[in-house]
Amino acid sequence: MKPAPFEYHAPATLQEALELINTLENYKILAGGQSLMPMMNFRFVMPDHVIDINQIAELSRIEQRGEKLFIGAMTRQHDIHISELVRSTAPIIAQAYERVSHRQIRNRGTYGGSLCHLDPSSEQPCFTAALDGVIHVANAQRTRQVPMSEWTSMYMTPALNANELMLGVELTPWKGRHGYAFEEYSRRHGDYAVVAVAALLAVNAQGSIDRVRLVLSGTSAAPCVLTQLQDAIIGQTRDAALALVAQHIDQLQDVMEDAHYTSQYRRHLAKTLCQRALVRAFETAH
């Protein structure tokens, strides 16, 4: 298959891109193109205009802003994976990228492209939620910020208005000594996860949990922050926390299913991977 006819635009500046978005109808943004181009070739999407934002240098950056870590929407996944700043401030990101597709895909794929495509089984929304990500978006008139908890408006649909462009994400790395782990199960290495878990925790001198963050992907349209489980395991030791994981995951409601995997199977994976991630997080915390 070949794509339907379209008009190609390659803005050199952010302002030029925002003006195009403000005036054109039925457009698609070309970032890495890893998802868009196959969809166009199979004519699942048929835009009249393709706006290529690869030349906008200001959208590609990794920088520290006070206690926050800012990653531009057009930053290549490989550049994030190997960034020393990312590895030193938020090592769970580098660990998650070990599971993201293959090197050839990461060379072209972008962070913003993944968050806007918003596949429920993608690793990148999962670690973004774990680090309390805030997405910066803009139109020709103003910018605004959207917490990751509000980013999914429906299945594979981000909370972007028709005339808006994603600029980047502000993340909140954990300060001080803490444990972290990213676990997932996929059919083959490089496939999207069937279920994935991002875990962060801080342990006190007595070996009990002072702070914890657990996020699931692959179980619902948006990353699922396990708030009740987090509250339950504060103050618990490792073995007690693992027992509580089994109890809470068994009670998860509205776990999605498809032609390949039942909700029961995904719930089983979530329980196993959460326990595995907590064990590894305890190890890195010590």
C-alpha positions as CSV (number, residue, x, y, z in Angstrom):
1,M,0.0,0.0,0.0
2,K,1.0,3.6,-0.5
3,P,-0.3,6.6,1.4
4,A,-3.1,8.8,0.1
5,P,-2.0,12.1,-1.5
6,F,-1.0,14.8,1.0
7,E,0.8,18.1,1.2
8,Y,4.1,18.1,3.1
9,H,5.2,21.0,5.4
10,A,8.6,21.3,7.1
11,P,8.5,24.3,9.5
12,A,11.9,25.4,10.8
13,T,10.7,27.1,13.9
14,L,8.2,26.4,16.6
15,Q,6.2,29.5,15.8
16,E,6.0,28.5,12.2
17,A,4.7,25.0,13.2
18,L,2.1,26.5,15.5
19,E,0.8,28.8,12.7
20,L,0.5,25.9,10.4
21,I,-1.4,23.9,13.0
22,N,-3.7,26.9,13.6
23,T,-4.7,27.3,9.9
24,L,-4.6,23.8,8.4
25,E,-7.3,21.1,8.7
26,N,-7.0,17.3,8.7
27,Y,-3.2,17.4,9.4
28,K,-0.9,14.9,11.2
29,I,2.3,15.7,13.0
30,L,5.4,13.8,11.8
31,A,7.8,13.2,14.7
32,G,9.7,9.9,14.5
33,G,7.2,8.4,12.1
34,Q,7.5,4.9,13.5
35,S,3.7,4.7,14.0
36,L,2.4,7.3,11.6
37,M,4.1,6.1,8.4
38,P,2.8,2.5,8.6
39,M,-0.7,3.8,9.4
40,M,-0.6,6.1,6.4
41,N,0.8,3.4,4.1
42,F,-2.1,1.1,5.1
43,R,-4.5,4.1,4.8
44,F,-5.7,3.7,8.4
45,V,-5.2,7.5,8.5
46,M,-5.4,9.8,5.4
47,P,-4.3,13.3,6.3
48,D,-4.5,16.2,3.8
49,H,-1.4,17.7,5.4
50,V,1.7,16.2,7.1
51,I,3.6,18.7,9.3
52,D,7.2,17.5,9.8
53,I,8.6,19.0,13.0
54,N,12.0,17.2,12.8
55,Q,13.8,20.5,12.0
56,I,12.7,22.4,15.1
57,A,15.8,22.2,17.3
58,E,14.2,23.7,20.4
59,L,11.9,20.7,20.8
60,S,14.9,18.3,21.2
61,R,16.6,18.7,24.6
62,I,17.3,17.1,27.9
63,E,18.0,19.6,30.7
64,Q,17.7,20.0,34.4
65,R,15.4,22.8,35.6
66,G,15.9,23.2,39.3
67,E,14.7,19.9,40.8
68,K,12.9,18.9,37.6
69,L,14.1,17.0,34.6
70,F,12.7,18.4,31.3
71,I,12.8,16.3,28.1
72,G,11.7,17.9,24.8
73,A,9.0,16.2,22.7
74,M,11.3,15.6,19.8
75,T,14.1,14.1,21.8
76,R,15.1,10.7,20.3
77,Q,14.5,7.8,22.5
78,H,18.1,6.6,22.1
79,D,19.4,9.9,23.2
80,I,17.3,9.7,26.4
81,H,18.4,6.1,26.9
82,I,22.2,7.0,26.9
83,S,21.9,10.4,28.6
84,E,24.2,10.7,31.6
85,L,21.9,13.3,33.1
86,V,18.9,10.9,32.8
87,R,20.9,8.0,34.2
88,S,22.1,10.0,37.2
89,T,18.8,11.7,38.1
90,A,16.2,9.2,37.0
91,P,17.8,5.8,36.4
92,I,14.4,4.1,36.0
93,I,14.0,5.8,32.7
94,A,17.2,4.2,31.3
95,Q,16.1,0.9,32.6
96,A,12.7,1.2,31.0
97,Y,14.3,2.0,27.6
98,E,16.1,-1.3,27.7
99,R,12.6,-2.7,27.0
100,V,11.5,-0.2,24.4
101,S,11.4,-1.8,21.0
102,H,14.9,-2.1,19.2
103,R,17.9,0.2,18.8
104,Q,16.9,1.0,15.2
105,I,13.4,2.1,16.3
106,R,14.8,4.1,19.3
107,N,17.2,5.9,16.9
108,R,14.2,7.6,15.2
109,G,11.4,7.3,17.7
110,T,10.7,10.3,19.9
111,Y,9.5,10.7,23.5
112,G,6.7,13.0,22.5
113,G,5.6,10.8,19.6
114,S,5.1,7.9,22.0
115,L,3.2,10.0,24.5
116,C,0.9,11.3,21.8
117,H,0.4,7.9,20.1
118,L,-0.4,6.7,23.7
119,D,-0.5,3.0,23.2
120,P,-1.8,1.5,26.5
121,S,1.1,-1.0,26.6
122,S,3.9,1.5,25.9
123,E,6.7,1.8,28.5
124,Q,7.1,5.5,28.1
125,P,3.7,6.7,29.5
126,C,4.3,4.2,32.4
127,F,7.6,5.7,33.6
128,T,6.2,9.2,32.9
129,A,3.4,8.6,35.3
130,A,5.7,7.1,37.9
131,L,7.8,10.3,37.9
132,D,4.7,12.6,38.1
133,G,5.2,13.9,34.5
134,V,3.6,17.2,33.5
135,I,3.2,17.6,29.7
136,H,3.8,21.1,28.2
137,V,1.6,21.9,25.2
138,A,1.1,25.1,23.2
139,N,-1.0,26.7,20.5
140,A,-0.4,29.9,18.6
141,Q,-1.7,32.0,21.5
142,R,-0.6,30.3,24.8
143,T,1.0,27.4,26.5
144,R,-0.5,25.1,29.1
145,Q,0.5,22.2,31.3
146,V,-1.3,18.9,31.6
147,P,-0.5,16.4,34.4
148,M,0.1,12.9,33.2
149,S,-2.9,11.8,35.3
150,E,-5.1,13.9,33.0
151,W,-3.3,13.2,29.7
152,T,-5.4,10.3,28.5
153,S,-8.8,11.5,27.3
154,M,-9.8,8.1,25.8
155,Y,-8.2,5.0,24.3
156,M,-5.0,6.1,22.4
157,T,-6.2,9.7,22.5
158,P,-4.2,12.4,24.4
159,A,-5.7,15.5,25.9
160,L,-4.5,17.7,23.0
161,N,-6.7,20.2,21.3
162,A,-6.9,20.3,17.5
163,N,-4.6,23.3,17.3
164,E,-2.0,22.3,19.9
165,L,1.5,20.9,19.8
166,M,3.3,19.0,22.5
167,L,6.5,20.8,23.6
168,G,8.0,18.4,26.2
169,V,7.6,16.8,29.6
170,E,8.7,18.0,33.0
171,L,9.5,15.0,35.3
172,T,10.1,14.9,39.1
173,P,13.1,12.6,39.8
174,W,13.3,11.1,43.3
175,K,16.0,12.8,45.4
176,G,18.4,10.8,47.6
177,R,18.9,7.1,47.8
178,H,16.0,5.1,46.6
179,G,15.2,1.8,44.8
180,Y,13.8,1.5,41.4
181,A,12.8,-1.2,38.9
182,F,11.0,-1.5,35.6
183,E,9.5,-4.9,34.8
184,E,7.4,-6.1,31.9
185,Y,6.2,-9.2,30.0
186,S,6.1,-9.1,26.2
187,R,5.7,-11.9,23.6
188,R,9.1,-11.2,22.1
189,H,11.9,-8.8,23.0
190,G,11.1,-5.4,21.5
191,D,7.3,-6.0,21.4
192,Y,5.0,-3.7,23.3
193,A,4.5,-5.0,26.9
194,V,1.4,-7.1,27.6
195,V,1.8,-5.7,31.1
196,A,4.6,-3.5,32.6
197,V,5.3,-2.1,36.0
198,A,7.4,0.9,37.2
199,A,8.4,0.8,40.8
200,L,10.1,3.4,43.0
201,L,10.6,3.2,46.8
202,A,12.6,4.6,49.7
203,V,13.5,2.3,52.6
204,N,14.5,3.4,56.1
205,A,17.2,2.0,58.3
206,Q,14.8,-0.5,59.8
207,G,14.1,-2.0,56.4
208,S,10.5,-0.7,56.1
209,I,9.1,1.4,53.3
210,D,8.9,5.2,53.8
211,R,7.7,6.1,50.3
212,V,6.6,4.1,47.3
213,R,5.3,4.5,43.7
214,L,3.8,1.7,41.7
215,V,2.4,2.2,38.1
216,L,1.0,-0.4,35.7
217,S,0.6,-0.2,32.0
218,G,-1.2,-2.6,29.7
219,T,-4.2,-3.0,32.0
220,S,-6.2,0.1,31.0
221,A,-6.1,2.9,28.5
222,A,-4.1,5.1,30.9
223,P,-1.2,4.2,33.2
224,C,-2.7,2.9,36.4
225,V,-1.2,4.4,39.6
226,L,-1.8,1.8,42.3
227,T,-2.8,4.4,45.0
228,Q,-4.5,2.1,47.4
229,L,-1.7,-0.4,47.3
230,Q,0.9,2.3,47.8
231,D,-0.9,3.5,50.9
232,A,-1.2,0.0,52.3
233,I,2.5,-0.9,52.0
234,I,3.9,2.3,53.6
235,G,5.7,1.2,56.8
236,Q,5.8,-2.4,55.7
237,T,8.9,-4.7,55.3
238,R,9.6,-6.4,52.0
239,D,7.8,-9.7,52.7
240,A,4.7,-8.0,54.1
241,A,4.6,-5.7,51.1
242,L,4.7,-8.6,48.7
243,A,1.8,-10.2,50.4
244,L,-0.2,-7.0,50.2
245,V,0.6,-6.8,46.4
246,A,-1.1,-10.2,45.8
247,Q,-4.2,-9.1,47.8
248,H,-4.7,-5.8,46.1
249,I,-3.9,-6.8,42.5
250,D,-6.5,-9.7,42.8
251,Q,-9.1,-7.0,43.5
252,L,-8.2,-4.8,40.5
253,Q,-11.3,-3.9,38.5
254,D,-11.8,-3.1,34.8
255,V,-8.6,-4.7,33.6
256,M,-8.8,-4.6,29.8
257,E,-8.8,-7.7,27.6
258,D,-8.4,-8.4,23.9
259,A,-8.3,-11.3,21.4
260,H,-5.0,-12.4,22.8
261,Y,-5.1,-11.9,26.5
262,T,-7.9,-12.1,29.0
263,S,-8.3,-9.6,31.9
264,Q,-7.6,-12.5,34.3
265,Y,-4.3,-13.2,32.6
266,R,-3.3,-9.6,32.7
267,R,-4.2,-9.4,36.4
268,H,-2.0,-12.4,37.0
269,L,0.9,-10.8,35.1
270,A,0.4,-7.5,37.1
271,K,0.6,-9.4,40.4
272,T,3.7,-11.3,39.4
273,L,5.5,-8.3,37.9
274,C,4.6,-5.9,40.8
275,Q,6.1,-8.4,43.2
276,R,9.2,-8.8,41.0
277,A,9.6,-5.1,40.7
278,L,9.3,-4.5,44.4
279,V,12.0,-7.2,45.1
280,R,14.4,-5.5,42.6
281,A,13.6,-2.0,43.9
282,F,14.4,-3.2,47.5
283,E,17.7,-4.5,46.1
284,T,18.7,-1.3,44.5
285,A,17.5,0.7,47.5
286,H,20.1,-1.2,49.6
